[in-house]
Amino acid sequence: MLSKDLECFWAALEMRKNDRGEIILDQRLAVVAELALQDCVHQARQMEAARISRPATIIDLSDDKIVLFPIAKRSVPFNDGGAA
């Protein structure tokens, strides 16, 4: 997954910081950084394209016409005597 790749990439960058906080990249890691950023751009464009193109709906929860869902009881697991 992209999030795990980014987490590993971030850890690799953290390990390469010198005492002044500068990051030194070798050619191999620079290529990985470029690929990771390209993948992030691709994912961001996909998410932007998948969004619903209409204005956001704002709901005022203090309005009396808004009815919240009731809190439902959790089912009892089968091994505790409840239904499957």
C-alpha positions in Angstrom: 0.0 0.0 0.0 1.1 3.5 -0.6 0.9 4.5 3.1 3.3 1.7 4.0 5.7 2.6 1.2 5.6 6.2 2.4 6.2 5.2 6.0 9.2 3.1 5.0 10.5 5.9 2.8 10.1 8.4 5.7 12.1 6.0 8.0 14.8 5.7 5.4 15.1 9.5 5.2 15.2 9.8 9.0 18.1 7.4 9.1 20.1 9.5 6.6 19.9 12.8 8.4 23.2 14.2 9.6 23.7 16.1 12.9 22.6 19.4 11.2 19.3 17.8 10.0 20.4 17.6 6.4 19.4 14.5 4.4 22.1 13.0 2.2 20.6 10.8 -0.6 22.5 8.3 -2.8 21.3 7.8 -6.3 19.3 4.7 -5.5 17.3 6.4 -2.8 16.8 9.5 -4.9 15.2 7.3 -7.6 13.0 5.7 -4.9 12.0 9.2 -3.7 11.1 10.3 -7.2 9.0 7.2 -7.8 7.2 7.6 -4.4 6.3 11.2 -5.1 5.1 10.3 -8.6 2.9 7.6 -7.1 1.5 10.1 -4.5 0.7 12.5 -7.3 -1.1 9.7 -9.2 -3.1 8.7 -6.1 -4.0 12.3 -5.4 -5.3 12.8 -8.9 -7.3 9.6 -8.7 -8.9 10.7 -5.4 -9.7 14.2 -6.8 -11.3 12.7 -9.9 -13.4 10.3 -7.8 -14.9 13.0 -5.6 -18.5 14.1 -6.0 -18.5 17.5 -7.8 -21.1 19.4 -5.9 -20.9 21.9 -3.0 -20.5 20.5 0.5 -23.6 19.9 2.6 -23.6 21.7 5.9 -25.9 20.2 8.6 -26.9 22.1 11.7 -27.3 19.4 14.4 -29.2 21.9 16.6 -32.1 22.0 14.0 -35.2 20.1 15.3 -35.7 18.6 11.8 -32.5 16.6 12.1 -33.0 13.2 13.7 -30.0 11.2 14.8 -29.8 7.5 14.4 -30.6 5.7 17.7 -27.8 3.9 19.5 -28.1 0.2 18.7 -27.1 -2.5 21.1 -24.2 -4.7 20.1 -25.0 -8.3 19.4 -23.7 -10.9 21.8 -21.0 -13.1 20.3 -22.1 -16.7 19.6 -19.8 -18.3 22.2 -21.5 -16.2 24.9 -24.9 -17.5 24.2 -26.0 -15.0 21.5 -27.1 -15.7 18.0 -24.5 -16.2 15.2 
